Amino acid sequence: MAIDDYKKIRRLDDYELVALDAGVDAVGEWIAERGLGADLSLYDDLDQRMLVKAAWEGCARGLRAALKEAPF
């Protein structure tokens, strides 16, 4: 990751870090269970967290979009 990329990342709070670390564990287990061959231990801590954050934010965006069209 380039030094300029670090400037784009806001400081993560302690709760978000704990949640992201749990997500790293869950993503790693999911990959291992399926034998996809991606070893998250090859990623540094920041890359692990950003992978999970991307998935997390993608799910949140999808949920918000779905709720906009919910009939309640």
C-alpha positions in Angstrom: 0.0 0.0 0.0 1.4 3.4 -1.0 2.0 6.0 1.7 -0.6 8.2 -0.1 -3.2 5.5 0.5 -2.8 5.8 4.3 -3.8 9.4 4.1 -7.2 8.3 2.7 -8.0 6.0 5.6 -9.6 7.7 8.6 -8.5 6.6 12.1 -10.5 3.6 13.2 -11.9 3.5 16.6 -11.4 0.7 19.1 -14.8 -0.8 18.6 -14.5 -0.8 14.8 -11.1 -2.4 15.1 -12.5 -5.2 17.3 -15.4 -5.7 14.9 -13.0 -5.7 11.9 -10.7 -8.3 13.6 -13.7 -10.6 14.2 -14.5 -10.1 10.5 -11.0 -11.0 9.5 -11.3 -14.3 11.5 -14.7 -15.0 9.9 -13.5 -14.3 6.4 -10.4 -16.4 6.9 -12.4 -19.3 8.2 -14.9 -19.0 5.3 -12.0 -19.1 2.8 -10.4 -22.0 4.5 -13.6 -24.0 4.7 -14.0 -23.7 1.0 -10.4 -24.5 0.2 -10.0 -21.3 -1.9 -6.3 -21.2 -1.1 -6.2 -17.5 0.0 -4.2 -17.3 3.1 -5.1 -14.2 5.1 -1.9 -14.6 7.1 -0.1 -13.3 4.0 -1.9 -10.0 4.3 -0.7 -7.4 6.7 -3.1 -6.3 9.5 -4.3 -3.2 7.6 -5.0 -5.2 4.4 -6.9 -7.8 6.4 -9.1 -5.2 8.0 -9.7 -3.3 4.7 -10.8 -6.5 3.0 -13.3 -7.1 5.8 -14.3 -3.4 5.8 -15.0 -3.5 2.1 -17.3 -6.5 2.6 -18.9 -5.0 5.6 -19.6 -1.6 3.9 -20.9 -3.4 0.8 -23.4 -5.4 2.9 -24.4 -2.2 4.7 -25.0 -0.4 1.4 -27.0 -3.3 0.1 -29.1 -3.4 3.3 -29.8 0.3 3.2 -30.8 0.1 -0.4 -33.1 -2.9 0.3 -34.7 -1.1 3.3 -35.5 2.0 1.1 -37.8 -0.3 -0.9 -39.2 -2.2 2.0 -43.0 -2.1 2.3 -43.1 -1.0 6.0 
